[in-house]
Amino acid sequence: MRALAAAASVAAAGLALALVAAPAAEAHSVLVSSTPAAGSTISELPAEFSVTMNETLLSGAGDAAFALRVVDGDGRYYGDGCLTLVDDTMSTAAAIGPAGDYTLEWQVVSADGHPVSGEIPFSWTGEATADGTSAPAVCHEAAATGDPDDASGHHDDAAGSDIPLGDVVWIVVAVLVVAVAVTIALVATRRRPRA
């Protein structure tokens, strides 16, 4: 009987470990679309450059975790460095240099807490709208407002906890599984009173 109880305890512990480890195995965010699209040639400047992911971005992850930059073939950066995060989309006001090949560099934080990044090549055939810089810009204009979210260029449009609801559910389920396993093990190993 004790061997059966021990086996049940080990099985329950293994199941609990699998349930707790499952969120770490979740897939990261995947790029769904962008403005401009990868490999496209644009002649009219959009109002903003953006990337849209397949899931809500993890707001509150820290401003250094997010980036959206336009870089030309000479390594010059364009834009003010200010970002807007809304649900699954990150955007920045569009600015660009002379006609040529460009790359939209992006980095976001997935809902599972892991950073994901990539590059989107595109070509520009219009006139320059900005002068490039040798280093990426840091959002400065919003710093004068005194709003801590605006000072860094990160706009958190979602209120609430930084912990995704899915993670909380997995933790609660894992705790319940462990509690049930311990209860079963205790009941199974308890000696019956002798007659």
C-alpha positions as MATLAB code, in Angstrom:
seq = 'MRALAAAASVAAAGLALALVAAPAAEAHSVLVSSTPAAGSTISELPAEFSVTMNETLLSGAGDAAFALRVVDGDGRYYGDGCLTLVDDTMSTAAAIGPAGDYTLEWQVVSADGHPVSGEIPFSWTGEATADGTSAPAVCHEAAATGDPDDASGHHDDAAGSDIPLGDVVWIVVAVLVVAVAVTIALVATRRRPRA';
ca = [
       0.000    0.000    0.000;
       2.838    2.362    0.817;
       4.435    1.728   -2.580;
       1.169    2.663   -4.283;
       0.900    5.839   -2.200;
       4.505    6.755   -2.981;
       3.913    6.185   -6.688;
       0.770    8.333   -6.555;
       2.704   11.100   -4.789;
       5.491   11.023   -7.394;
       2.951   11.075  -10.230;
       1.085   14.006   -8.672;
       4.325   15.915   -8.124;
       5.314   15.297  -11.744;
       1.935   16.528  -12.958;
       2.209   19.626  -10.782;
       5.693   20.338  -12.127;
       4.440   19.946  -15.695;
       1.591   22.367  -15.050;
       3.891   24.949  -13.492;
       6.486   24.614  -16.271;
       3.889   24.797  -19.085;
       3.672   28.611  -19.188;
       7.431   28.812  -19.815;
       6.946   26.694  -22.910;
       4.322   29.009  -24.388;
       5.143   30.451  -27.773;
       6.422   34.003  -27.918;
       4.658   36.802  -29.751;
       4.769   36.586  -33.530;
       4.764   39.539  -35.910;
       1.421   39.636  -37.746;
       1.778   42.848  -39.754;
       3.772   46.043  -40.021;
       3.690   49.482  -41.564;
       5.519   49.432  -43.881;
       5.230   45.783  -44.888;
       8.408   43.718  -45.187;
      10.033   44.091  -48.606;
       7.702   46.886  -49.683;
       8.572   50.080  -51.532;
       6.764   53.171  -50.270;
       6.603   56.623  -51.840;
       4.182   58.257  -49.384;
       5.095   58.463  -45.733;
       2.495   56.890  -43.417;
       1.471   58.817  -40.296;
       3.292   56.240  -38.182;
       5.484   53.177  -38.411;
       4.056   50.210  -36.502;
       4.271   46.515  -35.748;
       1.308   44.370  -34.755;
       1.815   41.099  -32.905;
      -0.457   38.062  -32.485;
      -1.067   38.806  -28.794;
      -1.258   41.720  -26.384;
       2.138   43.145  -25.540;
       3.343   43.077  -21.942;
       2.928   46.655  -20.814;
       4.845   47.607  -17.714;
       7.879   45.589  -18.800;
      10.032   48.708  -18.803;
      10.672   51.154  -21.572;
      14.092   49.760  -22.452;
      12.367   46.501  -23.395;
      10.544   48.127  -26.326;
      12.026   49.686  -29.452;
      10.855   50.739  -32.903;
      13.514   52.433  -35.031;
      14.046   53.327  -38.666;
      17.643   52.892  -39.847;
      19.067   53.686  -43.282;
      21.802   51.806  -45.132;
      24.473   54.049  -43.575;
      23.344   53.263  -40.024;
      21.601   56.600  -39.422;
      18.472   56.606  -37.255;
      15.249   58.531  -37.919;
      12.410   59.418  -35.558;
      11.913   60.885  -32.096;
      12.123   57.632  -30.112;
       8.618   58.038  -28.641;
       6.497   54.881  -28.649;
       2.820   54.134  -28.242;
       1.664   50.697  -27.074;
      -1.975   49.756  -27.572;
      -2.956   46.124  -27.025;
      -1.016   44.159  -29.672;
       0.435   47.148  -31.583;
       3.483   49.331  -31.021;
       3.898   52.491  -33.114;
       5.999   55.626  -33.486;
       5.565   58.812  -35.529;
       6.997   58.311  -39.007;
      10.157   60.178  -40.031;
      12.618   59.202  -42.738;
      15.633   60.395  -44.701;
      16.364   60.518  -48.419;
      15.274   57.847  -50.894;
      16.953   54.491  -50.320;
      16.811   51.203  -48.467;
      15.738   51.206  -44.818;
      15.158   48.782  -41.985;
      12.449   49.031  -39.342;
      14.032   47.490  -36.229;
      11.616   46.375  -33.530;
      11.664   44.786  -30.104;
       8.669   43.976  -27.913;
       7.992   41.957  -24.782;
       5.623   39.025  -25.264;
       2.783   38.391  -22.848;
       4.933   35.540  -21.479;
       7.570   38.105  -20.474;
      10.207   37.263  -23.082;
      11.660   39.860  -25.469;
      11.122   39.268  -29.184;
      12.796   41.327  -31.917;
      13.210   41.509  -35.646;
      13.931   43.652  -38.678;
      11.662   44.696  -41.528;
      13.450   45.799  -44.703;
      11.720   48.305  -46.988;
      12.554   50.935  -49.594;
      11.662   54.621  -49.655;
      11.355   56.583  -52.916;
      10.115   59.936  -51.586;
      11.794   63.064  -50.209;
      13.520   63.234  -46.838;
      11.315   64.338  -43.928;
      14.021   64.320  -41.243;
      17.748   64.377  -40.639;
      19.260   61.136  -39.412;
      21.347   60.716  -36.267;
      24.214   58.396  -35.438;
      22.383   56.962  -32.395;
      18.729   56.141  -31.743;
      16.722   59.061  -30.350;
      15.330   59.044  -26.834;
      11.861   60.487  -26.392;
      12.516   63.988  -24.956;
       9.495   66.136  -25.786;
       7.123   64.299  -23.468;
       9.493   64.670  -20.493;
       8.342   68.266  -19.972;
       4.774   67.166  -19.125;
       5.797   65.582  -15.840;
       3.830   62.408  -16.548;
       6.111   59.444  -15.714;
       4.673   57.291  -18.503;
       5.143   60.042  -21.081;
       8.671   60.936  -19.960;
      10.038   57.773  -21.488;
       7.792   57.646  -24.522;
       6.057   54.503  -23.303;
       2.306   54.883  -23.065;
       0.639   52.218  -20.962;
      -2.969   52.068  -22.088;
      -3.825   49.025  -19.995;
      -4.492   49.256  -16.297;
      -3.939   46.499  -13.793;
      -1.398   43.884  -12.921;
       1.832   43.191  -14.753;
       1.264   39.435  -14.313;
      -0.714   37.922  -17.201;
      -3.959   36.246  -16.119;
      -2.901   32.969  -17.766;
       0.115   32.733  -15.444;
      -2.079   33.260  -12.378;
      -4.437   30.490  -13.511;
      -1.530   28.049  -14.026;
      -0.154   28.819  -10.569;
      -3.538   28.298   -8.899;
      -4.070   25.008  -10.767;
      -0.586   23.790   -9.814;
      -1.153   24.604   -6.132;
      -4.490   22.776   -6.195;
      -2.938   19.698   -7.859;
      -0.184   19.566   -5.255;
      -2.720   19.978   -2.433;
      -4.862   17.122   -3.800;
      -1.782   14.900   -4.244;
      -0.639   15.523   -0.671;
      -4.129   14.797    0.641;
      -4.333   11.525   -1.313;
      -0.875   10.495   -0.130;
      -1.736   11.239    3.501;
      -5.017    9.334    3.342;
      -3.423    6.381    1.535;
      -0.522    6.089    3.952;
      -2.527    6.600    7.136;
      -2.641    3.430    9.135;
      -5.974    1.927    9.669;
      -6.753    1.183   13.288;
      -6.247   -2.465   14.156;
      -9.289   -4.402   15.201;
];
